[in-house]
């Protein structure tokens, strides 16, 4: 899963394929410091850049 943070939306891709765009109202993306996932997930790696 890849989450691309853009000024007005998050773009989500799973297994290399675009899944959805989520429009947000976050003014300053640097204030985002948590991600909540509901359901089963096998987390293998986390990268921030």
Biopython code that builds the backbone (N, CA, C, O; Angstrom):
import numpy as np
from Bio.PDB.StructureBuilder import StructureBuilder

atoms = [
    (1, "UNK", "N", (0.853, -1.164, 0.000)),
    (1, "UNK", "CA", (0.000, 0.000, 0.000)),
    (1, "UNK", "C", (0.901, 1.229, 0.000)),
    (1, "UNK", "O", (1.871, 1.299, 0.754)),
    (2, "UNK", "N", (0.580, 2.172, -0.830)),
    (2, "UNK", "CA", (1.313, 3.429, -0.921)),
    (2, "UNK", "C", (0.313, 4.560, -0.768)),
    (2, "UNK", "O", (-0.720, 4.587, -1.437)),
    (3, "UNK", "N", (0.632, 5.502, 0.125)),
    (3, "UNK", "CA", (-0.225, 6.669, 0.325)),
    (3, "UNK", "C", (0.571, 7.900, -0.089)),
    (3, "UNK", "O", (1.604, 8.212, 0.502)),
    (4, "UNK", "N", (0.082, 8.589, -1.100)),
    (4, "UNK", "CA", (0.700, 9.827, -1.575)),
    (4, "UNK", "C", (-0.080, 10.991, -0.984)),
    (4, "UNK", "O", (-1.281, 11.123, -1.216)),
    (5, "UNK", "N", (0.603, 11.832, -0.222)),
    (5, "UNK", "CA", (-0.044, 12.983, 0.425)),
    (5, "UNK", "C", (0.152, 14.211, -0.456)),
    (5, "UNK", "O", (1.279, 14.635, -0.708)),
    (6, "UNK", "N", (-0.946, 14.768, -0.915)),
    (6, "UNK", "CA", (-0.925, 15.970, -1.733)),
    (6, "UNK", "C", (-1.680, 17.070, -0.997)),
    (6, "UNK", "O", (-2.423, 16.775, -0.061)),
    (7, "UNK", "N", (-1.511, 18.332, -1.395)),
    (7, "UNK", "CA", (-2.114, 19.439, -0.645)),
    (7, "UNK", "C", (-3.617, 19.319, -0.391)),
    (7, "UNK", "O", (-4.099, 19.790, 0.639)),
    (8, "UNK", "N", (-4.366, 18.702, -1.301)),
    (8, "UNK", "CA", (-5.821, 18.631, -1.122)),
    (8, "UNK", "C", (-6.377, 17.217, -1.133)),
    (8, "UNK", "O", (-7.588, 17.029, -1.020)),
    (9, "UNK", "N", (-5.498, 16.205, -1.268)),
    (9, "UNK", "CA", (-6.002, 14.836, -1.307)),
    (9, "UNK", "C", (-4.903, 13.845, -0.948)),
    (9, "UNK", "O", (-3.712, 14.140, -1.046)),
    (10, "UNK", "N", (-5.338, 12.663, -0.531)),
    (10, "UNK", "CA", (-4.465, 11.510, -0.385)),
    (10, "UNK", "C", (-4.791, 10.583, -1.546)),
    (10, "UNK", "O", (-5.961, 10.385, -1.872)),
    (11, "UNK", "N", (-3.768, 10.015, -2.169)),
    (11, "UNK", "CA", (-3.972, 9.019, -3.221)),
    (11, "UNK", "C", (-3.468, 7.691, -2.676)),
    (11, "UNK", "O", (-2.378, 7.619, -2.108)),
    (12, "UNK", "N", (-4.253, 6.654, -2.848)),
    (12, "UNK", "CA", (-3.931, 5.347, -2.296)),
    (12, "UNK", "C", (-3.756, 4.338, -3.420)),
    (12, "UNK", "O", (-4.610, 4.216, -4.298)),
    (13, "UNK", "N", (-2.640, 3.614, -3.384)),
    (13, "UNK", "CA", (-2.389, 2.531, -4.337)),
    (13, "UNK", "C", (-2.120, 1.256, -3.545)),
    (13, "UNK", "O", (-1.482, 1.289, -2.493)),
    (14, "UNK", "N", (-2.608, 0.141, -4.058)),
    (14, "UNK", "CA", (-2.399, -1.166, -3.436)),
    (14, "UNK", "C", (-1.838, -2.102, -4.497)),
    (14, "UNK", "O", (-2.386, -2.222, -5.593)),
    (15, "UNK", "N", (-0.735, -2.765, -4.152)),
    (15, "UNK", "CA", (-0.069, -3.679, -5.090)),
    (15, "UNK", "C", (0.233, -3.000, -6.425)),
    (15, "UNK", "O", (0.115, -3.615, -7.484)),
    (16, "UNK", "N", (0.624, -1.728, -6.363)),
    (16, "UNK", "CA", (1.018, -0.997, -7.556)),
    (16, "UNK", "C", (-0.116, -0.439, -8.398)),
    (16, "UNK", "O", (0.131, 0.163, -9.443)),
    (17, "UNK", "N", (-1.366, -0.631, -7.959)),
    (17, "UNK", "CA", (-2.516, -0.134, -8.725)),
    (17, "UNK", "C", (-3.262, 0.928, -7.936)),
    (17, "UNK", "O", (-3.537, 0.757, -6.748)),
    (18, "UNK", "N", (-3.590, 2.038, -8.612)),
    (18, "UNK", "CA", (-4.340, 3.115, -7.968)),
    (18, "UNK", "C", (-5.685, 2.583, -7.494)),
    (18, "UNK", "O", (-6.391, 1.912, -8.246)),
    (19, "UNK", "N", (-6.042, 2.886, -6.238)),
    (19, "UNK", "CA", (-7.304, 2.408, -5.677)),
    (19, "UNK", "C", (-8.295, 3.545, -5.476)),
    (19, "UNK", "O", (-9.462, 3.429, -5.851)),
    (20, "UNK", "N", (-7.824, 4.667, -4.872)),
    (20, "UNK", "CA", (-8.764, 5.752, -4.603)),
    (20, "UNK", "C", (-8.044, 7.058, -4.346)),
    (20, "UNK", "O", (-6.850, 7.088, -4.049)),
    (21, "UNK", "N", (-8.806, 8.142, -4.469)),
    (21, "UNK", "CA", (-8.386, 9.482, -4.061)),
    (21, "UNK", "C", (-9.297, 9.888, -2.914)),
    (21, "UNK", "O", (-10.510, 9.695, -2.985)),
    (22, "UNK", "N", (-8.714, 10.452, -1.850)),
    (22, "UNK", "CA", (-9.511, 10.909, -0.710)),
    (22, "UNK", "C", (-9.217, 12.384, -0.491)),
    (22, "UNK", "O", (-8.120, 12.745, -0.065)),
    (23, "UNK", "N", (-10.187, 13.231, -0.778)),
    (23, "UNK", "CA", (-10.015, 14.671, -0.573)),
    (23, "UNK", "C", (-10.073, 14.971, 0.921)),
    (23, "UNK", "O", (-10.973, 14.503, 1.619)),
    (24, "UNK", "N", (-9.118, 15.747, 1.406)),
    (24, "UNK", "CA", (-9.053, 16.085, 2.829)),
    (24, "UNK", "C", (-9.082, 17.596, 3.013)),
    (24, "UNK", "O", (-9.022, 18.363, 2.052)),
    (25, "UNK", "N", (-9.175, 17.997, 4.274)),
    (25, "UNK", "CA", (-9.185, 19.427, 4.606)),
    (25, "UNK", "C", (-8.007, 19.800, 5.510)),
    (25, "UNK", "O", (-8.031, 20.849, 6.154)),
    (26, "UNK", "N", (-6.991, 18.961, 5.562)),
    (26, "UNK", "CA", (-5.829, 19.218, 6.413)),
    (26, "UNK", "C", (-5.062, 20.410, 5.843)),
    (26, "UNK", "O", (-4.660, 20.391, 4.680)),
    (27, "UNK", "N", (-4.860, 21.438, 6.653)),
    (27, "UNK", "CA", (-4.161, 22.639, 6.197)),
    (27, "UNK", "C", (-2.650, 22.424, 6.124)),
    (27, "UNK", "O", (-2.002, 22.861, 5.172)),
    (28, "UNK", "N", (-2.091, 21.752, 7.131)),
    (28, "UNK", "CA", (-0.646, 21.553, 7.221)),
    (28, "UNK", "C", (-0.370, 20.055, 7.336)),
    (28, "UNK", "O", (-0.544, 19.476, 8.408)),
    (29, "UNK", "N", (0.055, 19.428, 6.246)),
    (29, "UNK", "CA", (0.269, 17.978, 6.249)),
    (29, "UNK", "C", (1.354, 17.543, 7.228)),
    (29, "UNK", "O", (1.382, 16.378, 7.624)),
    (30, "UNK", "N", (2.244, 18.442, 7.627)),
    (30, "UNK", "CA", (3.290, 18.065, 8.584)),
    (30, "UNK", "C", (2.719, 17.792, 9.972)),
    (30, "UNK", "O", (3.418, 17.253, 10.829)),
    (31, "UNK", "N", (1.450, 18.158, 10.205)),
    (31, "UNK", "CA", (0.824, 17.874, 11.501)),
    (31, "UNK", "C", (0.237, 16.462, 11.560)),
    (31, "UNK", "O", (-0.156, 16.003, 12.632)),
    (32, "UNK", "N", (0.176, 15.773, 10.427)),
    (32, "UNK", "CA", (-0.340, 14.397, 10.410)),
    (32, "UNK", "C", (0.741, 13.487, 10.974)),
    (32, "UNK", "O", (1.843, 13.410, 10.431)),
    (33, "UNK", "N", (0.416, 12.786, 12.086)),
    (33, "UNK", "CA", (1.422, 11.931, 12.714)),
    (33, "UNK", "C", (0.881, 10.553, 13.093)),
    (33, "UNK", "O", (1.556, 9.799, 13.794)),
    (34, "UNK", "N", (-0.318, 10.218, 12.641)),
    (34, "UNK", "CA", (-0.897, 8.915, 12.950)),
    (34, "UNK", "C", (-1.655, 8.388, 11.742)),
    (34, "UNK", "O", (-2.164, 9.151, 10.921)),
    (35, "UNK", "N", (-1.715, 7.067, 11.654)),
    (35, "UNK", "CA", (-2.503, 6.388, 10.631)),
    (35, "UNK", "C", (-3.234, 5.255, 11.326)),
    (35, "UNK", "O", (-2.605, 4.410, 11.963)),
    (36, "UNK", "N", (-4.545, 5.226, 11.214)),
    (36, "UNK", "CA", (-5.337, 4.163, 11.823)),
    (36, "UNK", "C", (-5.833, 3.231, 10.731)),
    (36, "UNK", "O", (-6.413, 3.667, 9.737)),
    (37, "UNK", "N", (-5.596, 1.937, 10.932)),
    (37, "UNK", "CA", (-6.052, 0.922, 9.988)),
    (37, "UNK", "C", (-6.956, -0.035, 10.740)),
    (37, "UNK", "O", (-6.571, -0.585, 11.772)),
    (38, "UNK", "N", (-8.150, -0.230, 10.223)),
    (38, "UNK", "CA", (-9.109, -1.143, 10.848)),
    (38, "UNK", "C", (-9.176, -2.410, 10.001)),
    (38, "UNK", "O", (-9.336, -2.336, 8.782)),
    (39, "UNK", "N", (-9.058, -3.549, 10.629)),
    (39, "UNK", "CA", (-9.078, -4.820, 9.908)),
    (39, "UNK", "C", (-7.695, -5.452, 9.909)),
    (39, "UNK", "O", (-6.776, -4.957, 10.561)),
    (40, "UNK", "N", (-7.559, -6.533, 9.184)),
    (40, "UNK", "CA", (-6.303, -7.282, 9.138)),
    (40, "UNK", "C", (-5.280, -6.577, 8.259)),
    (40, "UNK", "O", (-5.608, -6.032, 7.205)),
    (41, "UNK", "N", (-4.026, -6.601, 8.721)),
    (41, "UNK", "CA", (-2.939, -5.986, 7.962)),
    (41, "UNK", "C", (-1.643, -6.677, 8.329)),
    (41, "UNK", "O", (-1.370, -6.898, 9.508)),
    (42, "UNK", "N", (-0.851, -7.016, 7.346)),
    (42, "UNK", "CA", (0.501, -7.502, 7.579)),
    (42, "UNK", "C", (1.445, -6.387, 7.146)),
    (42, "UNK", "O", (1.632, -6.154, 5.952)),
    (43, "UNK", "N", (2.037, -5.700, 8.116)),
    (43, "UNK", "CA", (2.906, -4.553, 7.853)),
    (43, "UNK", "C", (4.333, -5.052, 7.692)),
    (43, "UNK", "O", (4.879, -5.691, 8.591)),
    (44, "UNK", "N", (4.934, -4.758, 6.546)),
    (44, "UNK", "CA", (6.274, -5.249, 6.257)),
    (44, "UNK", "C", (7.318, -4.138, 6.270)),
    (44, "UNK", "O", (8.493, -4.405, 6.522)),
    (45, "UNK", "N", (6.914, -2.897, 6.003)),
    (45, "UNK", "CA", (7.874, -1.802, 5.931)),
    (45, "UNK", "C", (7.127, -0.477, 5.990)),
    (45, "UNK", "O", (6.001, -0.367, 5.503)),
    (46, "UNK", "N", (7.761, 0.526, 6.589)),
    (46, "UNK", "CA", (7.208, 1.881, 6.620)),
    (46, "UNK", "C", (8.318, 2.829, 6.188)),
    (46, "UNK", "O", (9.429, 2.775, 6.716)),
    (47, "UNK", "N", (8.015, 3.693, 5.231)),
    (47, "UNK", "CA", (8.988, 4.689, 4.779)),
    (47, "UNK", "C", (8.314, 6.043, 4.755)),
    (47, "UNK", "O", (7.191, 6.179, 4.270)),
    (48, "UNK", "N", (8.990, 7.033, 5.272)),
    (48, "UNK", "CA", (8.523, 8.420, 5.216)),
    (48, "UNK", "C", (9.562, 9.221, 4.453)),
    (48, "UNK", "O", (10.751, 9.154, 4.766)),
    (49, "UNK", "N", (9.129, 9.971, 3.466)),
    (49, "UNK", "CA", (10.049, 10.850, 2.751)),
    (49, "UNK", "C", (9.322, 11.988, 2.156)),
    (49, "UNK", "O", (9.931, 12.841, 1.511)),
]
sb = StructureBuilder()
sb.init_structure("model")
sb.init_model(0)
sb.init_chain("A")
sb.init_seg("    ")
for serial, (resi, resn, name, xyz) in enumerate(atoms, 1):
    if name == "N":
        sb.init_residue(resn, " ", resi, " ")
    sb.init_atom(name, np.array(xyz, "f"), 0.0, 1.0, " ", f" {name:<3s}", serial, name[0])
structure = sb.get_structure()
